[in-house]
């Protein structure tokens, strides 16, 4: 990174600084985490990011829903974007037909559970498909559930609304001049490797890395490997631009 650059970390659905804590600790990474607890659209979340960038050259690192926010923020930032890291995410809108309805129904059930039994109960159910099976019943699962439980059901509902209304980011990704690093847990069943491979075929300057031993919550499951992947990619990017 150049001295004038800023680094912004973007968490996903009802996540906060804790999702990036391990990655940043392994790297002693600079920058700040931007959250959006009361936002109800990807666009509104992205506007928070643009405000945080404050006109400086910026690197964006987004996980899950935060990856979608990062893509939209990249569109709004234009040439101020230095690089984009997208982890455990996607770029397509809500599917048409039966697939879209299944997603709507599944998310609505989780919102109803959060309202009736609380965010801790919802998080304990939600996390079952979010980590590799070997990480269930471990401190990793507990840390994820505790993070989710710090949010209200109203925040959760707003984030779900944002995801259901997510834009098609294909054109934005195709137009990006900045380099893109795609990271995905090999055991991610929610945003699987093939989804990230599809993004890599859309962007102009993309690199894809699949990380073993992780599901969807990659930053908390393999923080050391993820930190090294981002740091080395950023250094290669800066070095290549200096030649």
C-alpha positions in Angstrom: 0.0 0.0 0.0 1.0 3.6 -0.6 1.1 6.0 2.3 -2.0 7.8 1.0 -4.0 4.6 0.5 -6.7 3.5 2.9 -8.0 0.0 3.6 -11.6 -0.7 4.4 -12.9 -4.0 5.8 -16.6 -4.9 5.2 -18.4 -7.5 7.2 -21.4 -9.5 6.0 -24.9 -10.3 7.3 -25.2 -9.4 11.0 -21.4 -9.6 11.4 -19.1 -6.9 12.8 -15.4 -6.2 13.6 -15.0 -9.7 15.0 -15.3 -11.4 11.6 -12.0 -9.7 10.6 -10.3 -9.8 14.0 -8.2 -12.9 13.3 -7.2 -11.8 9.8 -6.1 -8.4 11.0 -4.2 -9.9 14.0 -2.2 -12.2 11.8 -1.3 -9.3 9.5 -1.3 -6.3 11.9 -3.4 -4.9 9.1 -4.2 -1.2 8.8 -7.5 0.4 7.9 -10.9 0.4 9.5 -14.0 -1.8 9.6 -17.2 -0.1 8.3 -20.5 -1.5 9.5 -24.1 -0.7 8.5 -26.4 -1.9 11.2 -29.4 0.3 10.2 -29.0 0.2 6.4 -31.6 -1.7 4.4 -30.1 -1.7 0.9 -26.8 -2.6 -0.7 -26.7 0.9 -2.1 -27.1 2.6 1.3 -24.4 0.3 2.8 -22.0 1.2 -0.1 -22.6 4.9 0.5 -21.2 4.4 4.0 -18.1 3.0 2.5 -17.7 5.9 0.1 -18.1 8.3 3.0 -15.4 6.5 5.0 -13.0 6.6 2.0 -13.2 10.4 2.1 -11.8 10.8 -1.4 -8.6 8.8 -0.7 -7.4 5.9 -2.9 -8.9 2.8 -1.3 -8.6 -1.0 -1.1 -11.9 -2.8 -0.2 -12.1 -6.2 1.4 -15.6 -7.6 1.7 -16.9 -10.9 3.1 -20.3 -12.4 2.1 -22.8 -9.6 2.0 -19.9 -7.3 2.5 -18.5 -8.4 -0.8 -21.7 -7.3 -2.5 -21.4 -4.0 -0.7 -17.7 -3.7 -1.8 -18.7 -4.2 -5.5 -21.3 -1.5 -5.3 -18.9 0.8 -3.5 -16.3 0.1 -6.1 -18.8 1.3 -8.8 -19.4 4.5 -6.8 -15.7 5.1 -6.1 -14.6 4.8 -9.7 -10.9 5.4 -10.2 -10.3 5.9 -6.5 -10.5 2.1 -6.1 -7.0 0.6 -5.9 -8.0 -3.1 -5.4 -10.9 -5.3 -4.4 -10.9 -8.5 -2.3 -14.1 -10.5 -2.5 -14.5 -13.4 -0.1 -17.3 -15.9 0.2 -19.7 -13.8 -1.9 -21.6 -13.6 -5.1 -22.6 -11.1 -7.8 -26.0 -12.2 -9.1 -29.4 -10.9 -8.1 -32.2 -12.9 -6.5 -33.0 -15.7 -8.8 -36.3 -15.8 -10.7 -38.9 -18.5 -10.1 -38.7 -21.3 -7.6 -35.1 -20.8 -6.6 -35.8 -17.2 -5.7 -38.9 -18.2 -3.7 -36.9 -20.8 -1.8 -34.4 -18.2 -0.8 -37.2 -15.7 0.3 -38.9 -18.4 2.3 -35.7 -19.6 4.0 -34.6 -16.1 5.0 -38.2 -15.3 6.2 -38.1 -18.3 8.5 -34.8 -17.1 10.0 -36.2 -13.6 10.6 -39.3 -15.1 12.3 -37.0 -17.2 14.5 -35.0 -14.1 15.4 -38.2 -12.3 16.4 -39.7 -15.1 18.4 -36.7 -16.7 20.1 -33.9 -14.1 19.8 -30.8 -13.6 17.7 -28.8 -16.2 19.7 -31.2 -18.9 18.8 -31.3 -17.8 15.2 -27.5 -17.7 15.0 -27.2 -21.2 16.4 -29.4 -22.5 13.7 -28.0 -20.4 10.9 -24.4 -21.3 11.6 -25.0 -25.0 11.0 -24.6 -24.4 7.2 -22.0 -21.6 7.4 -18.9 -23.4 8.6 -17.2 -26.7 7.6 -18.8 -29.5 9.7 -15.6 -30.0 11.7 -15.9 -26.5 13.1 -19.3 -27.1 14.6 -19.3 -27.4 18.4 -16.0 -25.6 18.6 -15.0 -22.1 19.8 -15.3 -20.9 16.2 -19.0 -21.7 16.2 -19.4 -20.0 19.6 -17.6 -16.8 18.4 -19.8 -16.6 15.3 -23.0 -17.0 17.3 -21.9 -14.5 19.9 -21.2 -12.0 17.1 -24.6 -12.5 15.5 -26.3 -12.2 19.0 -24.8 -8.7 19.3 -27.3 -7.5 16.6 -31.0 -7.0 16.9 -33.7 -8.8 14.9 -34.5 -5.4 13.3 -30.9 -5.2 12.0 -31.1 -8.7 10.8 -34.4 -8.0 9.0 -32.9 -4.9 7.3 -29.9 -6.9 6.1 -32.1 -9.6 4.7 -34.1 -7.0 2.9 -30.9 -5.6 1.4 -29.9 -9.1 0.2 -33.2 -9.9 -1.3 -33.1 -6.6 -3.2 -29.4 -7.0 -4.2 -28.5 -5.7 -7.7 -27.0 -7.7 -10.6 -23.3 -6.7 -10.3 -22.1 -8.4 -13.5 -21.7 -5.1 -15.5 -20.0 -3.4 -12.6 -17.5 -6.3 -12.2 -16.8 -6.4 -16.0 -16.1 -2.7 -16.1 -13.6 -2.7 -13.2 -10.1 -1.6 -14.1 -8.7 -2.4 -10.6 -7.4 -5.9 -9.7 -9.6 -8.3 -7.9 -8.7 -11.1 -5.5 -11.4 -13.8 -5.0 -11.1 -16.0 -1.9 -13.4 -18.9 -1.1 -13.5 -21.7 1.4 -13.3 -25.1 -0.3 -16.2 -26.3 1.9 -18.4 -23.3 1.4 -21.8 -24.7 0.5 -23.5 -21.2 0.5 -21.2 -19.4 -1.9 -19.3 -22.3 -3.4 -16.0 -22.2 -5.4 -17.8 -22.4 -8.7 -19.6 -19.1 -7.9 -16.3 -17.4 -7.4 -14.9 -19.0 -10.6 -17.8 -17.4 -12.4 -16.8 -14.0 -11.0 -13.2 -14.6 -12.1 -14.4 -15.0 -15.7 -16.2 -11.7 -15.6 -13.5 -9.4 -14.2 -10.6 -8.1 -16.2 -7.8 -8.6 -13.7 -8.9 -11.4 -11.4 -7.1 -14.0 -9.3 -9.0 -16.9 -7.6 -7.7 -18.8 -4.5 -9.6 -21.7 -2.9 -8.7 -22.2 0.7 -9.0 -25.6 2.3 -10.4 -26.2 5.7 -13.1 -23.5 5.6 -16.7 -23.0 4.8 -18.6 -19.7 4.3 -17.1 -18.1 7.4 -13.7 -18.2 5.9 -12.2 -15.2 7.8 -12.9 -16.8 11.2 -12.1 -20.4 10.1 -8.8 -19.8 8.4 -7.7 -16.2 9.4 -3.9 -16.8 9.1 -4.1 -18.2 5.6 -6.5 -15.5 4.5 -4.3 -12.8 5.9 -1.3 -14.1 4.0 -3.3 -14.4 0.8 -4.5 -10.8 0.9 -1.1 -9.4 2.0 0.9 -11.2 -0.6 -1.6 -10.3 -3.4 -1.6 -6.6 -2.4 2.2 -6.6 -2.4 2.4 -8.2 -5.8 -0.1 -5.7 -7.1 1.8 -2.7 -5.8 5.1 -4.2 -7.1 3.7 -4.8 -10.6 2.4 -1.3 -10.8 5.8 0.1 -9.8 7.6 -1.6 -12.7 
